[in-house]
Amino acid sequence: MVSPHAAIVPFRVGSTVVDESEIADQLENASLITLLWLVFLSVGVIVILHTSPAHFTVSDALFEVASAQGNVGLSIGITGPEMSTLSKLALCFNMWSGRLEIIPSLLLVRFLLRRGQRTRL
């Protein structure tokens, strides 16, 4: 089909017409979730690298944190009882936030912090 240059062709998903603002909102939400997932992953990698022995590489830490955050359960040997408490807490947080998803985790932390501020006043 050939349309004039000024023709408005609606975007459809199945039989539903989707407007540009809805598409922009969905892309914004997906971008936010992706960015937060990467931020949590990066923070976990940095914590693991600073608290683990020097012979572990960035790729080792990235694999461990991505596995924890994705709730996969694979390990290349970094995790164990000899890990520092901070490393264990970081991996636990990554596992927890990966299981619950990032946005609900942040909302829970926000709720707890606000509730704590109200009780102090």
C-alpha positions as CSV (number, residue, x, y, z in Angstrom):
1,M,0.0,0.0,0.0
2,V,1.3,3.4,-0.9
3,S,0.2,6.3,1.4
4,P,0.7,10.0,1.1
5,H,3.7,11.5,3.0
6,A,1.4,13.2,5.5
7,A,-0.7,10.1,6.2
8,I,-1.0,9.0,9.8
9,V,-0.7,5.3,10.2
10,P,-1.6,4.1,13.7
11,F,0.6,1.5,15.4
12,R,-1.3,-1.6,16.1
13,V,-0.6,-4.6,18.4
14,G,-3.1,-7.2,17.2
15,S,-6.3,-5.3,16.9
16,T,-5.4,-2.7,19.5
17,V,-4.2,0.7,18.5
18,V,-1.3,1.9,20.6
19,D,-0.5,5.6,20.7
20,E,3.0,7.1,20.9
21,S,2.7,8.2,24.5
22,E,2.0,4.7,25.7
23,I,4.9,3.3,23.7
24,A,7.2,6.0,25.3
25,D,5.9,5.1,28.8
26,Q,6.6,1.4,28.2
27,L,10.1,2.1,26.9
28,E,10.8,4.4,29.8
29,N,9.8,1.8,32.3
30,A,11.8,-0.9,30.6
31,S,14.9,1.4,30.4
32,L,14.5,2.2,34.1
33,I,14.4,-1.5,35.1
34,T,17.3,-2.3,32.9
35,L,19.4,0.6,34.3
36,L,18.6,-0.3,37.9
37,W,19.4,-4.0,37.3
38,L,22.8,-2.9,35.9
39,V,23.4,-0.5,38.8
40,F,22.7,-3.3,41.3
41,L,25.0,-5.6,39.4
42,S,27.8,-3.1,39.3
43,V,27.6,-2.3,43.0
44,G,27.7,-6.0,43.8
45,V,30.7,-6.6,41.6
46,I,32.5,-3.6,43.2
47,V,31.8,-4.9,46.7
48,I,33.0,-8.5,45.7
49,L,36.2,-7.1,44.1
50,H,37.1,-5.0,47.1
51,T,36.5,-7.7,49.7
52,S,37.8,-10.8,47.8
53,P,41.3,-12.1,47.4
54,A,43.4,-10.4,44.6
55,H,43.5,-13.5,42.4
56,F,39.8,-13.2,41.5
57,T,39.2,-11.2,38.3
58,V,36.4,-8.8,37.3
59,S,34.9,-11.5,35.1
60,D,34.8,-13.9,38.1
61,A,33.0,-11.3,40.3
62,L,30.7,-10.4,37.5
63,F,29.7,-14.1,37.0
64,E,29.1,-14.6,40.7
65,V,27.0,-11.5,41.1
66,A,25.0,-12.0,37.9
67,S,24.3,-15.6,38.9
68,A,23.2,-14.5,42.4
69,Q,21.0,-11.6,41.0
70,G,19.5,-13.9,38.4
71,N,18.9,-16.6,41.0
72,V,20.7,-19.1,38.8
73,G,22.8,-20.7,41.5
74,L,26.0,-21.2,39.5
75,S,29.4,-20.5,41.1
76,I,33.0,-20.5,40.0
77,G,34.3,-20.8,43.5
78,I,34.3,-17.3,44.9
79,T,31.4,-18.0,47.2
80,G,32.0,-19.9,50.4
81,P,32.3,-19.7,54.2
82,E,35.6,-17.9,53.9
83,M,34.0,-14.8,52.2
84,S,33.9,-11.6,54.2
85,T,30.6,-10.7,55.8
86,L,30.2,-7.7,53.5
87,S,30.6,-9.9,50.4
88,K,28.0,-12.3,51.8
89,L,25.6,-9.5,52.5
90,A,26.1,-8.0,49.0
91,L,25.4,-11.4,47.4
92,C,22.3,-11.9,49.7
93,F,21.0,-8.5,48.7
94,N,21.6,-9.2,45.0
95,M,19.8,-12.6,45.3
96,W,16.9,-11.0,47.2
97,S,16.5,-8.1,44.8
98,G,16.8,-10.4,41.8
99,R,14.1,-12.7,43.2
100,L,11.7,-9.9,44.1
101,E,12.6,-7.7,41.2
102,I,14.4,-4.4,41.6
103,I,11.4,-1.9,41.8
104,P,9.5,-3.8,44.6
105,S,12.8,-4.1,46.5
106,L,13.5,-0.3,46.3
107,L,9.9,0.4,47.3
108,L,10.2,-1.8,50.4
109,V,13.5,-0.1,51.4
110,R,11.9,3.3,50.8
111,F,8.9,2.3,52.9
112,L,11.1,1.1,55.8
113,L,13.3,4.2,55.7
114,R,10.3,6.5,55.8
115,R,8.7,4.5,58.6
116,G,11.9,4.7,60.5
117,Q,12.1,8.5,60.0
118,R,8.5,8.9,61.3
119,T,9.2,7.0,64.5
120,R,12.2,9.1,65.3
121,L,10.3,12.4,65.1
